[in-house]
Structure formats: C-alpha cells, structure tokens
Amino acid sequence: AEHYALNSRFILGDTDYSESQRNAMPPVSWPLVRTHAGSGRKFLFIGAHAGHIEGRPVAEGRMLLAELLEHATQRKFVYRHSWKVGDLVMW
C-alpha cells in the first residue's frame, strides 16, 4: 500500500500545505501484510495514512483499505488504557 503522511490530514480537510511541505514527505510503499519479527504472526499495516493499494484501481484499493481499517479498529481489537499516576504507555 502507498502510505503518505499527509493523507490522514487531507481526509479531515486539512489541505493547506505548500509544495515544499508536500515534497518533504513523499509517499512510500509498505506491504499491506507484514510479519512480526518476534512472534512470526502476520499483521495488517494500515492506517489513515494509507491512501491506496498499488496494483489495484485507486477507488477499489481505497474501498478495501476503508473496510480493513473499519474491521481493525473495532472496539474488541483496540487497547484502551485507564490512566493512573506514573503510567507509561509505549506504542
């Protein structure tokens, strides 16, 4: 999938970036499915920064990404932390 740092901003309507700002963060390609080095388990590498899936029509790729993101962000898959003094959470 093609990942572009500003894509998540564009989705929210925040498009006021100069050409030099846009060029400072060019899109990069990452596999849609990756393998965790420690466990060997497969995982989806997606987020609002992923704009489309290379090799697919843009509209089709965006629809698939939206469906995958909706699935991956279901409450049962999302960690929610109840903060206490002294907590440190790393992502």
N, CA, C and O atoms as CSV, one atom per row, in Angstrom:
chain,resi,resn,atom,element,x,y,z
A,1,ALA,N,N,0.850,-1.182,0.000
A,1,ALA,CA,C,0.000,0.000,0.000
A,1,ALA,C,C,0.890,1.238,0.000
A,1,ALA,O,O,1.992,1.235,0.548
A,2,GLU,N,N,0.389,2.282,-0.620
A,2,GLU,CA,C,1.124,3.545,-0.605
A,2,GLU,C,C,0.703,4.334,0.633
A,2,GLU,O,O,-0.482,4.575,0.862
A,3,HIS,N,N,1.697,4.729,1.421
A,3,HIS,CA,C,1.466,5.498,2.641
A,3,HIS,C,C,1.993,6.916,2.431
A,3,HIS,O,O,3.099,7.118,1.930
A,4,TYR,N,N,1.189,7.874,2.820
A,4,TYR,CA,C,1.571,9.282,2.668
A,4,TYR,C,C,1.200,9.990,3.962
A,4,TYR,O,O,0.033,10.009,4.351
A,5,ALA,N,N,2.180,10.567,4.623
A,5,ALA,CA,C,1.967,11.162,5.941
A,5,ALA,C,C,0.826,12.175,5.966
A,5,ALA,O,O,0.116,12.281,6.966
A,6,LEU,N,N,0.646,12.911,4.887
A,6,LEU,CA,C,-0.389,13.947,4.875
A,6,LEU,C,C,-1.769,13.414,4.504
A,6,LEU,O,O,-2.758,14.138,4.619
A,7,ASN,N,N,-1.851,12.175,4.066
A,7,ASN,CA,C,-3.141,11.628,3.647
A,7,ASN,C,C,-4.188,11.730,4.755
A,7,ASN,O,O,-5.334,12.095,4.492
A,8,SER,N,N,-3.804,11.410,5.986
A,8,SER,CA,C,-4.769,11.477,7.089
A,8,SER,C,C,-5.229,12.909,7.325
A,8,SER,O,O,-6.363,13.127,7.752
A,9,ARG,N,N,-4.381,13.877,7.058
A,9,ARG,CA,C,-4.760,15.293,7.187
A,9,ARG,C,C,-5.727,15.693,6.075
A,9,ARG,O,O,-6.695,16.418,6.304
A,10,PHE,N,N,-5.445,15.206,4.870
A,10,PHE,CA,C,-6.310,15.529,3.725
A,10,PHE,C,C,-7.727,15.013,3.945
A,10,PHE,O,O,-8.698,15.684,3.594
A,11,ILE,N,N,-7.847,13.815,4.528
A,11,ILE,CA,C,-9.162,13.230,4.797
A,11,ILE,C,C,-9.991,14.159,5.679
A,11,ILE,O,O,-11.209,14.244,5.525
A,12,LEU,N,N,-9.334,14.849,6.596
A,12,LEU,CA,C,-10.018,15.769,7.512
A,12,LEU,C,C,-10.214,17.155,6.914
A,12,LEU,O,O,-10.759,18.043,7.570
A,13,GLY,N,N,-9.772,17.347,5.672
A,13,GLY,CA,C,-9.941,18.631,5.004
A,13,GLY,C,C,-8.789,19.595,5.216
A,13,GLY,O,O,-8.846,20.736,4.756
A,14,ASP,N,N,-7.748,19.159,5.903
A,14,ASP,CA,C,-6.574,20.000,6.151
A,14,ASP,C,C,-5.625,19.858,4.962
A,14,ASP,O,O,-4.756,18.986,4.956
A,15,THR,N,N,-5.794,20.708,3.970
A,15,THR,CA,C,-5.022,20.584,2.725
A,15,THR,C,C,-4.107,21.774,2.462
A,15,THR,O,O,-3.533,21.879,1.377
A,16,ASP,N,N,-3.964,22.656,3.416
A,16,ASP,CA,C,-3.199,23.887,3.215
A,16,ASP,C,C,-1.709,23.656,3.475
A,16,ASP,O,O,-1.169,24.099,4.488
A,17,TYR,N,N,-1.061,22.959,2.551
A,17,TYR,CA,C,0.369,22.682,2.651
A,17,TYR,C,C,1.051,23.176,1.388
A,17,TYR,O,O,0.537,23.006,0.282
A,18,SER,N,N,2.207,23.787,1.562
A,18,SER,CA,C,2.955,24.274,0.404
A,18,SER,C,C,3.531,23.081,-0.357
A,18,SER,O,O,3.585,21.962,0.153
A,19,GLU,N,N,3.953,23.346,-1.570
A,19,GLU,CA,C,4.554,22.287,-2.380
A,19,GLU,C,C,5.805,21.744,-1.703
A,19,GLU,O,O,6.053,20.538,-1.740
A,20,SER,N,N,6.601,22.622,-1.082
A,20,SER,CA,C,7.818,22.148,-0.415
A,20,SER,C,C,7.476,21.281,0.798
A,20,SER,O,O,8.181,20.312,1.081
A,21,GLN,N,N,6.399,21.619,1.517
A,21,GLN,CA,C,5.976,20.778,2.639
A,21,GLN,C,C,5.509,19.409,2.144
A,21,GLN,O,O,5.823,18.381,2.743
A,22,ARG,N,N,4.762,19.409,1.054
A,22,ARG,CA,C,4.279,18.144,0.487
A,22,ARG,C,C,5.450,17.290,-0.015
A,22,ARG,O,O,5.465,16.075,0.178
A,23,ASN,N,N,6.409,17.922,-0.649
A,23,ASN,CA,C,7.558,17.197,-1.196
A,23,ASN,C,C,8.513,16.702,-0.117
A,23,ASN,O,O,9.285,15.771,-0.349
A,24,ALA,N,N,8.465,17.322,1.069
A,24,ALA,CA,C,9.353,16.918,2.160
A,24,ALA,C,C,8.979,15.548,2.718
A,24,ALA,O,O,9.788,14.895,3.376
A,25,MET,N,N,7.742,15.117,2.450
A,25,MET,CA,C,7.267,13.826,2.955
A,25,MET,C,C,6.666,13.022,1.808
A,25,MET,O,O,5.447,12.863,1.742
A,26,PRO,N,N,7.492,12.518,0.909
A,26,PRO,CA,C,6.947,11.794,-0.249
A,26,PRO,C,C,6.266,10.490,0.168
A,26,PRO,O,O,6.590,9.924,1.213
A,27,PRO,N,N,5.329,10.017,-0.645
A,27,PRO,CA,C,4.685,8.732,-0.360
A,27,PRO,C,C,5.709,7.596,-0.376
A,27,PRO,O,O,6.699,7.647,-1.106
A,28,VAL,N,N,5.459,6.584,0.432
A,28,VAL,CA,C,6.322,5.401,0.472
A,28,VAL,C,C,5.454,4.146,0.372
A,28,VAL,O,O,4.281,4.159,0.743
A,29,SER,N,N,6.034,3.088,-0.122
A,29,SER,CA,C,5.324,1.815,-0.259
A,29,SER,C,C,5.706,0.877,0.876
A,29,SER,O,O,6.881,0.719,1.208
A,30,TRP,N,N,4.691,0.261,1.460
A,30,TRP,CA,C,4.891,-0.742,2.501
A,30,TRP,C,C,3.964,-1.910,2.202
A,30,TRP,O,O,2.870,-1.711,1.676
A,31,PRO,N,N,4.387,-3.123,2.529
A,31,PRO,CA,C,3.489,-4.267,2.347
A,31,PRO,C,C,2.231,-4.087,3.196
A,31,PRO,O,O,2.300,-3.577,4.315
A,32,LEU,N,N,1.105,-4.498,2.673
A,32,LEU,CA,C,-0.162,-4.406,3.393
A,32,LEU,C,C,-0.185,-5.391,4.562
A,32,LEU,O,O,-0.753,-5.105,5.616
A,33,VAL,N,N,0.429,-6.538,4.365
A,33,VAL,CA,C,0.534,-7.547,5.422
A,33,VAL,C,C,2.010,-7.723,5.736
A,33,VAL,O,O,2.824,-7.960,4.844
A,34,ARG,N,N,2.347,-7.603,7.018
A,34,ARG,CA,C,3.734,-7.758,7.449
A,34,ARG,C,C,3.818,-8.886,8.464
A,34,ARG,O,O,2.797,-9.396,8.927
A,35,THR,N,N,5.030,-9.268,8.802
A,35,THR,CA,C,5.251,-10.337,9.775
A,35,THR,C,C,5.972,-9.771,10.987
A,35,THR,O,O,7.017,-9.134,10.851
A,36,HIS,N,N,5.417,-10.001,12.171
A,36,HIS,CA,C,6.031,-9.538,13.414
A,36,HIS,C,C,7.324,-10.318,13.644
A,36,HIS,O,O,7.325,-11.548,13.626
A,37,ALA,N,N,8.416,-9.600,13.858
A,37,ALA,CA,C,9.730,-10.236,13.975
A,37,ALA,C,C,9.813,-11.188,15.167
A,37,ALA,O,O,10.454,-12.235,15.075
A,38,GLY,N,N,9.182,-10.842,16.266
A,38,GLY,CA,C,9.275,-11.674,17.465
A,38,GLY,C,C,8.379,-12.891,17.453
A,38,GLY,O,O,8.806,-13.983,17.828
A,39,SER,N,N,7.145,-12.716,17.028
A,39,SER,CA,C,6.167,-13.809,17.100
A,39,SER,C,C,5.984,-14.557,15.787
A,39,SER,O,O,5.511,-15.693,15.777
A,40,GLY,N,N,6.358,-13.924,14.681
A,40,GLY,CA,C,6.133,-14.531,13.374
A,40,GLY,C,C,4.697,-14.409,12.891
A,40,GLY,O,O,4.353,-14.914,11.822
A,41,ARG,N,N,3.843,-13.731,13.687
A,41,ARG,CA,C,2.435,-13.576,13.310
A,41,ARG,C,C,2.288,-12.494,12.245
A,41,ARG,O,O,3.031,-11.512,12.228
A,42,LYS,N,N,1.331,-12.690,11.371
A,42,LYS,CA,C,1.028,-11.713,10.322
A,42,LYS,C,C,0.159,-10.605,10.913
A,42,LYS,O,O,-0.658,-10.853,11.800
A,43,PHE,N,N,0.343,-9.375,10.411
A,43,PHE,CA,C,-0.499,-8.268,10.847
A,43,PHE,C,C,-0.714,-7.297,9.699
A,43,PHE,O,O,0.094,-7.207,8.775
A,44,LEU,N,N,-1.826,-6.571,9.779
A,44,LEU,CA,C,-2.130,-5.547,8.783
A,44,LEU,C,C,-1.341,-4.291,9.104
A,44,LEU,O,O,-1.289,-3.864,10.258
A,45,PHE,N,N,-0.738,-3.709,8.110
A,45,PHE,CA,C,-0.003,-2.459,8.278
A,45,PHE,C,C,-0.797,-1.383,7.548
A,45,PHE,O,O,-0.516,-1.048,6.398
A,46,ILE,N,N,-1.796,-0.853,8.249
A,46,ILE,CA,C,-2.700,0.125,7.648
A,46,ILE,C,C,-2.917,1.277,8.615
A,46,ILE,O,O,-2.475,1.232,9.763
A,47,GLY,N,N,-3.583,2.281,8.152
A,47,GLY,CA,C,-3.944,3.439,8.957
A,47,GLY,C,C,-4.470,4.511,8.027
A,47,GLY,O,O,-4.524,4.321,6.812
A,48,ALA,N,N,-4.852,5.627,8.595
A,48,ALA,CA,C,-5.411,6.716,7.787
A,48,ALA,C,C,-4.383,7.299,6.827
A,48,ALA,O,O,-4.743,8.012,5.890
A,49,HIS,N,N,-3.114,7.002,7.050
A,49,HIS,CA,C,-2.055,7.492,6.164
A,49,HIS,C,C,-1.937,6.653,4.887
A,49,HIS,O,O,-1.307,7.086,3.922
A,50,ALA,N,N,-2.536,5.464,4.874
A,50,ALA,CA,C,-2.502,4.622,3.669
A,50,ALA,C,C,-3.552,5.131,2.690
A,50,ALA,O,O,-4.733,5.217,3.027
A,51,GLY,N,N,-3.122,5.465,1.483
A,51,GLY,CA,C,-4.027,6.086,0.522
A,51,GLY,C,C,-4.636,5.140,-0.487
A,51,GLY,O,O,-5.803,5.284,-0.851
A,52,HIS,N,N,-3.862,4.180,-0.940
A,52,HIS,CA,C,-4.393,3.213,-1.901
A,52,HIS,C,C,-3.472,2.003,-1.962
A,52,HIS,O,O,-2.359,2.020,-1.437
A,53,ILE,N,N,-3.956,0.962,-2.608
A,53,ILE,CA,C,-3.190,-0.271,-2.743
A,53,ILE,C,C,-2.618,-0.313,-4.150
A,53,ILE,O,O,-3.351,-0.298,-5.139
A,54,GLU,N,N,-1.323,-0.364,-4.217
A,54,GLU,CA,C,-0.661,-0.375,-5.520
A,54,GLU,C,C,-1.045,-1.627,-6.304
A,54,GLU,O,O,-1.158,-2.718,-5.746
A,55,GLY,N,N,-1.241,-1.446,-7.596
A,55,GLY,CA,C,-1.607,-2.555,-8.453
A,55,GLY,C,C,-3.106,-2.783,-8.556
A,55,GLY,O,O,-3.551,-3.675,-9.279
A,56,ARG,N,N,-3.885,-1.985,-7.839
A,56,ARG,CA,C,-5.349,-2.059,-7.910
A,56,ARG,C,C,-5.869,-0.708,-8.367
A,56,ARG,O,O,-5.200,0.306,-8.168
A,57,PRO,N,N,-7.040,-0.675,-8.971
A,57,PRO,CA,C,-7.635,0.627,-9.277
A,57,PRO,C,C,-7.760,1.438,-7.981
A,57,PRO,O,O,-8.104,0.885,-6.937
A,58,VAL,N,N,-7.484,2.737,-8.044
A,58,VAL,CA,C,-7.444,3.570,-6.841
A,58,VAL,C,C,-8.731,3.448,-6.029
A,58,VAL,O,O,-8.670,3.245,-4.817
A,59,ALA,N,N,-9.887,3.566,-6.665
A,59,ALA,CA,C,-11.162,3.509,-5.932
A,59,ALA,C,C,-11.330,2.161,-5.227
A,59,ALA,O,O,-11.763,2.108,-4.076
A,60,GLU,N,N,-10.989,1.083,-5.917
A,60,GLU,CA,C,-11.106,-0.261,-5.334
A,60,GLU,C,C,-10.166,-0.410,-4.141
A,60,GLU,O,O,-10.557,-0.938,-3.100
A,61,GLY,N,N,-8.931,0.054,-4.292
A,61,GLY,CA,C,-7.955,-0.024,-3.206
A,61,GLY,C,C,-8.365,0.791,-2.000
A,61,GLY,O,O,-8.187,0.357,-0.861
A,62,ARG,N,N,-8.913,1.972,-2.242
A,62,ARG,CA,C,-9.364,2.817,-1.131
A,62,ARG,C,C,-10.536,2.181,-0.393
A,62,ARG,O,O,-10.619,2.257,0.833
A,63,MET,N,N,-11.445,1.552,-1.146
A,63,MET,CA,C,-12.573,0.875,-0.503
A,63,MET,C,C,-12.085,-0.281,0.366
A,63,MET,O,O,-12.560,-0.464,1.487
A,64,LEU,N,N,-11.141,-1.056,-0.150
A,64,LEU,CA,C,-10.607,-2.173,0.625
A,64,LEU,C,C,-9.901,-1.659,1.877
A,64,LEU,O,O,-10.086,-2.217,2.958
A,65,LEU,N,N,-9.098,-0.611,1.749
A,65,LEU,CA,C,-8.425,-0.042,2.915
A,65,LEU,C,C,-9.434,0.437,3.950
A,65,LEU,O,O,-9.245,0.216,5.146
A,66,ALA,N,N,-10.500,1.087,3.507
A,66,ALA,CA,C,-11.533,1.569,4.434
A,66,ALA,C,C,-12.184,0.397,5.164
A,66,ALA,O,O,-12.421,0.472,6.370
A,67,GLU,N,N,-12.473,-0.675,4.446
A,67,GLU,CA,C,-13.074,-1.862,5.071
A,67,GLU,C,C,-12.114,-2.501,6.077
A,67,GLU,O,O,-12.525,-2.892,7.169
A,68,LEU,N,N,-10.845,-2.606,5.709
A,68,LEU,CA,C,-9.855,-3.189,6.614
A,68,LEU,C,C,-9.669,-2.329,7.855
A,68,LEU,O,O,-9.557,-2.852,8.964
A,69,LEU,N,N,-9.636,-1.014,7.675
A,69,LEU,CA,C,-9.471,-0.107,8.809
A,69,LEU,C,C,-10.686,-0.168,9.734
A,69,LEU,O,O,-10.545,-0.153,10.957
A,70,GLU,N,N,-11.870,-0.238,9.144
A,70,GLU,CA,C,-13.086,-0.356,9.955
A,70,GLU,C,C,-13.056,-1.655,10.765
A,70,GLU,O,O,-13.427,-1.670,11.939
A,71,HIS,N,N,-12.615,-2.735,10.137
A,71,HIS,CA,C,-12.517,-4.020,10.835
A,71,HIS,C,C,-11.472,-3.945,11.957
A,71,HIS,O,O,-11.737,-4.356,13.086
A,72,ALA,N,N,-10.299,-3.423,11.640
A,72,ALA,CA,C,-9.186,-3.415,12.592
A,72,ALA,C,C,-9.426,-2.504,13.785
A,72,ALA,O,O,-8.838,-2.715,14.845
A,73,THR,N,N,-10.275,-1.501,13.635
A,73,THR,CA,C,-10.496,-0.551,14.728
A,73,THR,C,C,-11.776,-0.842,15.510
A,73,THR,O,O,-12.273,0.017,16.239
A,74,GLN,N,N,-12.305,-2.050,15.357
A,74,GLN,CA,C,-13.433,-2.448,16.195
A,74,GLN,C,C,-12.996,-2.416,17.655
A,74,GLN,O,O,-11.836,-2.681,17.972
A,75,ARG,N,N,-13.920,-2.095,18.522
A,75,ARG,CA,C,-13.618,-1.983,19.952
A,75,ARG,C,C,-12.872,-3.217,20.481
A,75,ARG,O,O,-11.975,-3.087,21.314
A,76,LYS,N,N,-13.239,-4.411,19.999
A,76,LYS,CA,C,-12.606,-5.632,20.519
A,76,LYS,C,C,-11.130,-5.746,20.143
A,76,LYS,O,O,-10.406,-6.540,20.743
A,77,PHE,N,N,-10.672,-4.969,19.166
A,77,PHE,CA,C,-9.278,-5.020,18.749
A,77,PHE,C,C,-8.453,-3.826,19.233
A,77,PHE,O,O,-7.241,-3.788,19.020
A,78,VAL,N,N,-9.091,-2.857,19.878
A,78,VAL,CA,C,-8.412,-1.619,20.261
A,78,VAL,C,C,-8.109,-1.630,21.755
A,78,VAL,O,O,-8.991,-1.895,22.572
A,79,TYR,N,N,-6.872,-1.343,22.104
A,79,TYR,CA,C,-6.486,-1.249,23.510
A,79,TYR,C,C,-6.878,0.121,24.041
A,79,TYR,O,O,-6.559,1.145,23.435
A,80,ARG,N,N,-7.561,0.136,25.158
A,80,ARG,CA,C,-7.907,1.384,25.836
A,80,ARG,C,C,-7.263,1.333,27.211
A,80,ARG,O,O,-7.415,0.358,27.948
A,81,HIS,N,N,-6.557,2.376,27.540
A,81,HIS,CA,C,-5.817,2.411,28.796
A,81,HIS,C,C,-6.524,3.291,29.813
A,81,HIS,O,O,-6.926,4.412,29.503
A,82,SER,N,N,-6.672,2.779,31.022
A,82,SER,CA,C,-7.191,3.583,32.136
A,82,SER,C,C,-5.976,4.135,32.870
A,82,SER,O,O,-5.274,3.409,33.573
A,83,TRP,N,N,-5.743,5.416,32.697
A,83,TRP,CA,C,-4.528,6.040,33.205
A,83,TRP,C,C,-4.514,6.135,34.723
A,83,TRP,O,O,-5.523,6.432,35.361
A,84,LYS,N,N,-3.326,5.869,35.282
A,84,LYS,CA,C,-3.058,6.068,36.697
A,84,LYS,C,C,-1.747,6.852,36.783
A,84,LYS,O,O,-0.922,6.792,35.871
A,85,VAL,N,N,-1.563,7.572,37.860
A,85,VAL,CA,C,-0.341,8.351,38.052
A,85,VAL,C,C,0.867,7.424,37.917
A,85,VAL,O,O,0.911,6.352,38.522
A,86,GLY,N,N,1.836,7.846,37.125
A,86,GLY,CA,C,3.060,7.080,36.938
A,86,GLY,C,C,3.036,6.123,35.759
A,86,GLY,O,O,4.047,5.485,35.464
A,87,ASP,N,N,1.903,6.013,35.081
A,87,ASP,CA,C,1.809,5.116,33.925
A,87,ASP,C,C,2.651,5.625,32.758
A,87,ASP,O,O,2.797,6.829,32.549
A,88,LEU,N,N,3.190,4.690,32.018
A,88,LEU,CA,C,3.894,4.975,30.776
A,88,LEU,C,C,3.427,3.937,29.765
A,88,LEU,O,O,3.552,2.734,29.994
A,89,VAL,N,N,2.894,4.405,28.656
A,89,VAL,CA,C,2.428,3.500,27.614
A,89,VAL,C,C,3.244,3.771,26.364
A,89,VAL,O,O,3.371,4.915,25.928
A,90,MET,N,N,3.794,2.715,25.794
A,90,MET,CA,C,4.570,2.860,24.560
A,90,MET,C,C,3.838,2.139,23.452
A,90,MET,O,O,3.273,1.066,23.667
A,91,TRP,N,N,3.846,2.724,22.267
A,91,TRP,CA,C,3.147,2.147,21.120
A,91,TRP,C,C,4.124,1.771,20.058
A,91,TRP,O,O,3.729,1.267,19.006
